[in-house]
Amino acid sequence: MAHEPDPYSDFHSAETGKPFQDCISCGLSLDDPNLPYLVSKSFRRDECIFEYAICEDCRSNMAQEFSPESRASLAHFFEERVNVKARSILLAFGSDPNPWIEKCAACQTPRIEMESYSMGGVLLGMEMLFDPYPLCLCGKCEEEIQELLSKKTRGMWDDFVDTHFEGPPADLQNLPVTGRPALF
């Protein structure tokens, strides 16, 4: 009997090839089927250079710490550039994440043509939640997002990276402030 491939393998850890086990912030196990969590992965070409999973409570708490200006700017960017309603209608059917991540959600550049990009997906146990995730953002659109963030919010992101990673990934060290992965 043939084993079917996991449709969510793009959101597994690049390091282990398996689903993420724990929240990067609080250490809570992510195998609870009632606990939503976000997986965020950043790539340079086809190499994953940055990845983490964070439970919804920790992600929500972090988002609440964003400056009001950053929250408003992010909401405006996603409303104007991603067009969540149209995207939802177009991609509403099926449980395959590939149509959701095959191109940049903001500029429509095909992922295969991107030098760098990030993907985010929300999972509930081992099942993916759709709408507005999963999504992919190209490096250029990530730069636009970084430019929208206040100094306070960028500092918070830097603190998050410093706290949870031994150092920035080698490929990330050479990127300007605006070339950092977007906050999902």
C-alpha positions in Angstrom: 0.0 0.0 0.0 1.4 3.4 -1.1 1.9 6.0 1.6 0.3 9.3 0.7 2.6 12.4 1.0 1.7 14.8 3.8 0.1 17.9 2.2 1.4 20.1 5.0 5.0 19.0 4.8 6.0 22.5 3.7 5.1 23.6 7.2 7.2 20.9 9.0 10.5 21.7 10.4 13.3 21.8 7.8 15.7 20.6 10.4 13.8 17.4 11.4 11.3 16.9 8.5 8.6 16.4 11.1 5.8 18.7 12.4 6.9 21.2 15.0 6.6 19.9 18.5 6.7 22.9 20.9 5.9 26.7 20.9 9.1 28.6 20.6 8.0 31.1 23.2 6.4 29.2 26.0 7.4 25.6 25.2 3.8 24.3 25.2 3.3 21.1 23.2 1.7 21.7 19.8 0.1 18.3 19.5 -3.2 19.4 21.2 -5.9 19.2 18.5 -7.6 22.3 20.1 -4.5 24.5 20.1 -3.9 26.7 17.0 -0.4 27.6 16.3 1.5 29.5 13.6 4.4 28.1 11.6 6.6 30.7 10.0 9.5 29.8 7.6 11.8 32.0 5.7 13.8 31.0 2.6 16.7 32.2 0.6 16.2 30.5 -2.8 15.2 26.9 -1.7 17.1 26.9 1.6 15.1 27.4 4.8 17.2 30.0 6.8 14.7 30.7 9.6 11.7 28.8 11.1 9.6 28.6 14.2 6.2 27.6 15.5 4.4 29.8 18.1 1.1 29.0 19.8 -1.8 31.4 19.3 -1.7 32.8 22.8 2.0 33.8 22.5 1.5 35.1 19.0 -1.5 37.2 20.1 0.3 38.5 23.1 3.3 39.5 20.9 0.9 41.2 18.4 -0.7 43.2 21.2 2.8 44.6 22.0 3.1 46.1 18.5 2.8 49.8 18.4 -0.7 51.1 17.4 1.0 52.6 14.3 2.5 49.3 13.2 -0.9 47.4 13.8 -2.7 50.0 11.6 0.0 49.9 8.9 0.0 46.1 8.8 -3.8 46.0 8.6 -3.8 48.6 5.8 -1.1 46.7 3.9 -3.0 43.4 4.0 -6.3 45.0 3.2 -4.9 46.9 0.2 -2.3 44.5 -1.1 -3.4 41.0 -0.2 -7.1 41.5 -0.8 -8.1 38.9 1.7 -11.8 38.7 0.6 -11.0 38.0 -3.0 -8.2 35.6 -2.0 -10.6 33.7 0.3 -13.3 33.3 -2.4 -10.7 32.2 -5.0 -9.1 29.6 -2.7 -12.0 28.6 -0.5 -12.3 25.0 -1.6 -10.0 22.1 -0.9 -7.4 21.3 1.7 -4.3 21.6 -0.4 -2.1 24.5 0.8 -0.1 24.7 -2.5 -2.5 27.1 -4.3 -2.3 29.5 -1.3 1.6 29.6 -1.3 2.5 29.2 -5.0 2.9 33.0 -5.4 3.3 36.1 -3.2 -0.1 37.0 -1.6 0.7 40.7 -2.1 2.3 41.1 -5.6 1.5 37.7 -7.2 5.1 36.9 -8.1 5.4 33.1 -8.5 7.4 31.5 -5.7 9.7 29.7 -8.1 10.9 33.2 -9.3 11.6 34.6 -5.8 15.1 35.1 -4.4 13.8 35.1 -0.9 10.4 34.6 0.7 8.5 33.6 3.8 5.6 31.3 4.4 3.2 31.2 7.2 0.5 28.7 8.1 -1.8 28.2 11.0 -2.4 24.6 12.2 -4.7 23.1 14.7 -3.0 19.9 15.8 -2.1 18.2 12.6 -4.7 20.0 10.5 -4.2 23.3 8.6 -6.6 26.2 9.0 -7.3 28.1 5.8 -8.2 31.7 5.3 -6.3 34.0 5.3 -3.5 31.5 5.9 -1.5 29.8 4.5 0.3 32.6 2.7 3.6 33.4 1.1 5.3 36.8 0.9 8.2 37.6 -1.4 11.3 39.3 0.0 10.4 42.6 -1.7 7.0 42.7 -0.1 8.5 41.7 3.2 10.8 44.7 2.9 7.7 46.9 2.3 6.2 45.5 5.5 9.4 46.1 7.5 9.4 49.7 6.4 5.9 50.1 7.7 6.8 49.0 11.2 7.7 51.4 14.0 11.1 51.4 15.6 9.4 49.9 18.7 7.9 47.0 16.8 11.1 46.3 14.9 13.0 46.3 18.2 10.5 43.9 19.6 11.1 41.5 16.6 14.8 41.8 17.2 14.4 40.9 20.8 12.3 37.9 19.8 15.0 36.7 17.5 17.8 37.4 20.1 15.8 35.5 22.8 14.9 32.4 20.8 17.8 31.9 18.4 21.5 31.6 19.1 22.2 34.2 16.5 20.8 35.3 13.3 21.0 32.7 10.5 24.1 33.3 8.4 22.2 34.4 5.4 20.2 36.8 7.6 23.2 38.6 9.0 24.0 40.1 5.6 20.5 41.5 5.0 19.7 45.1 5.7 17.1 45.8 8.4 14.4 45.9 5.7 15.5 42.4 4.4 14.4 40.6 7.5 11.5 38.1 7.4 8.1 39.5 7.9 6.3 39.0 11.1 3.4 36.7 10.6 
